[in-house]
């Protein structure tokens, strides 16, 4: 089978796996450029941020490797943990040169401990493989199915039944049974499928099977009208017994020449997108408020950094649920100030840290090691906005797919009956007129009640996961809230 003969459901299946490799590539590109920037030949110690010192390797009270040295800025002798990366751990008692942060005496590294670009290479390769794995596996699966469909091997007859997997409205699962399987008997195997060929849900129908219909086997089934493309290997689903109804012949929907009228206008689109657009608007307001507060806080912190009195403070306590560090500074015994911190417990009592005291309010200060972080609150506020935008754009993309199906077809004559109702939507089951469900659609615009079937025209493939448009036979459009779904049917 040639690639241009792949059904639209298979093309969508392959395209949907491109997002993860792309996101992984962008993430790796950021990490690699950071490594390259750090490993440049001109990347030397910045006197404004780091200082050099000589210390002696020791073991701390917990037996961990550490270095004892005098910090050039605080003039205090401290013991800081060592974590060698690209060099072997030094022997206890030896003298070593270290690079320490000017603002944090407890953050040190060996002077010659500079990892190479290859140090993180195994991690980057693992991430790249993990990101590309879904795309590779899907392409391999599609090509294996194509070879199996085209192979000159015999096919054998079985019975098939479709159901909706748990938590996956837009996917279907095909269960294969022996021809003589009794009602309620478990399937030989089950396989997720990308297309259903408008085969019925809730009944058995004859299929021709190629491959190995057993757990972990590659199997592909065909009805009298279409190939049911598998989305993976066969597996065991003992909890799904053979439906009582059937076997029935697969009767696709009857084709018609075109739509009976125009599809919903921009007003209907606004109705479908309204809730998600409101979520985007609310998230945007939240983001704007947080960003404004953050900008004001950042400006106040910059003023303190510019005009604050630079000194050294000794940690004497922690307050306010580990978010404030209490420091004693200067020569006066009562000179105490407080500085905000993400985790105050990271600053041990008795250790000195460079600080800047507010000249207008000496009880207020900032640790040089804790510059105002404007990124975290803005990013945190952006998360709801990104999530809201994702669902909004997904609905826009779905609407555009449905509109394209309405314009390009194919079009089918069908019947629709109410499967479920809620305060927001009505779920319609699309049938072939003989009570055989082929898919379901959700609509916010139809308030049809009762068991009476509605004569409709459907556009698109009319199978789960595919774009779909719907009209009443009279020409009145029915607004569809997303792609077609697999109907939930109960045997009996």
Buried (B, 14 or more C-beta within 10 A) or exposed (E): BEEEEBBBBBBBBBEEBEEBBEEBBEBBEEEBEEBEEEEEEEEEEEEEEBBEBEBBBBEBEEEEBBBEBEBEBBEBEBBBEBEEEEEEEBEEEEEBEBBBBBBBBBBBBBBEBBEEEEEBEEEBEEBBEEBBBBBEEBEEBBEBBBEBBEEEEEBEEBBBBBBBBEEBBBBBBBBBBBEEBEEEEBBBBBBBBBBBBBBBBBBBBBBBBBBBBBBEBBBBBBBBEBBBBBBBBBBEBEEBBBBEBBBBEBBBBEEBEEBBEEBBEEEBBEBBBEEBBEBBEEBBEBBEEBBEEBEEBBEEBEEBBEEBBEBBBBBEEBEEEEEBBBBBBBEEEEBBBBBBBEEBEBBEEEBBBBBBBBEEEBEBBBBBBBEBBBEEBBEEBBEBBEEBBEEBEEBBEBBEBBBBBBEEBBBBBBBBBBBEBEEEBBBBBBBBEEBBBBBBBBBBBBEBEEEEBBEBBBBBBBBBBBBBBBBBBEEBBBBBBBBBBBBBBEBE
